[in-house]
Every structure is written in C-alpha cells, then in structure tokens.
Amino acid sequence: RSVFAALAFVIGLTTVAIPLRLQRAAASAPPIHDITTDTANPPTFNAVVPLRADASNTLEYSQEVARQQREHYPDIKPVIVEMPPPQVFERALEAARDAGWEIVATDADAGWIEATDTTTFFGFKDDVVVRLTSIGSRTVVDVRSVSRVGRGDVGTNARRIREYLGRLSQA
C-alpha cells in the first residue's frame, strides 16, 4: 500500500509541478515569440515559409519585438568564428543536427540553414534559420528562431539559440 501511496504522491506532485514551472517561466519571459542574434537585420526565412501556412504567427520582425528582446535577452548576439564560412558551415550543420532539428533546407554557398525544432513537452513547431556571413577569414553566425503559434514562447527561442551557439562553439 505504501508503494501505491508514494507513487500516487509522485504523480500528483508532477502533475502540479510542471504547470507551475511553466507559469513561472511565462511570468519572467517577455511576450515575444521571435528571437534573433541580429535585431537590426534578422536572418530571413525561405524554405520553411510553405510549412508555416497554418501558423498564427507571421515572420514579420517588428522594432517592438527587437526592443523587448534587447531588454530581456541582451546576451543574444552574433558569434564570430575564426574560420572561413565553408568550415563554419559544416560545424553549423552538425550543431543543428546534434540539437535534433529537422533540417528543411541548406545552401553551403550562400551560408544558410533552415530547420524546424519541435518542443519536447507540448510538441510546438518553431522554425530556425542560421546565416553565415564572411568577414575576411572569419565568419559571423546569426541565428533566428520563431514560434509558429503563441504570443510568447516562455523563453524557448532564446534558450534554443543559446544552446545552439554553445554547441557550435564546441563542435
């Protein structure tokens, strides 16, 4: 009996803890669903556009979103890699695959990757674009992550970009 009681307690606690954790995260995150490393000239999407036909969120990036992002996520910035774009592209693609993203399209010559990531708990689809820009022998890596639904993302897109850039620097 005590095993069943303990199991019931754990299940009950989990049932309450997950929504409470999400509620706290939602309260601390800004009500935006579009995060980018370049708020002045965000990477644009091409290949994922048809996949977003039923999405309630558009891909239009507003200055209000940029302002809120700079205020709440000042650490989300482009990364400069001390390698030319062809080498960085391979690392960037590997990091995207390691993150579990579904690769939608790539163009090594243009230096971009488009992908879709699905959130673990609710299964929401978010779209991601990675843009590589050459500056001499170095490469600027910009990333943008946009939720298809929801006014806010509870910090998911910012966390995704941070984790991806972390993977890229370790690759």
RALINNOR-V47767 format. One record per helix or strand of 3 or more residues. SS is the DSSP state (a for helix, b for strand). FROM is the first residue (numbers start at 1). TO is the last residue. If there is no record, write none. Layout:
SS|FROM|TO, SS|FROM|TO
//
This chain:
a|2|28, b|34|36, a|49|52, a|63|72, b|79|81, a|85|98, b|102|107, b|112|118, b|125|135, b|138|147, a|156|170
//
